[in-house]
Amino acid sequence: MGRADAEIVRWLLGDASASFEKNCVRGIKANHQKISKLSHQEAALNLNMFTAEEFDELVVPMTMLGHSGTTRGGLQS
């Protein structure tokens, strides 16, 4: 492959990467709270520590973070 061909490939890959980032990746945000809850819930259920209902009743992330007066939805009660 000649130098000109290598430059064309590099340009195409760069353009494709930029387009992918702009059209497919930009703006995506992980829901860390949901990911954390699901992984902890899955572990508790697999160990038969709680039922799913008991886990949901006991594990309220906003309360665990010290936000008193909040409900599961995070709104003031």
Residue, then its C-alpha position, 0 to 999 in steps of 0.5 A: m500500500g502506498r503512502a497515498d492509500a494509507e492516507i486515504v484509509r486513515w482519513l476514512l477511518g477518522d471520518a467513520s469514527a467521528s460520524f459514529e460518535k456523533n450519530c450513535v454515541r453522543g448523548i448516551k448516559a449510563n443510569h448508574q443508580k439502576i445498574s447498581k441496584l440491579s447488580h445488588q438486587e441480583a446478588a441478594l436474590n441469588l443468595n436467597m437473602f430477600t424476595a424482590e419485594e423485600f429488596d425493593e422495600l428495604v433498599v431505597p438509594m436516596t434514603m441511603l445517601g442521606h436524603s430524608g423525606t424522599t420517596r422511591g421516585g426521589l420526590q419530596s413527600 
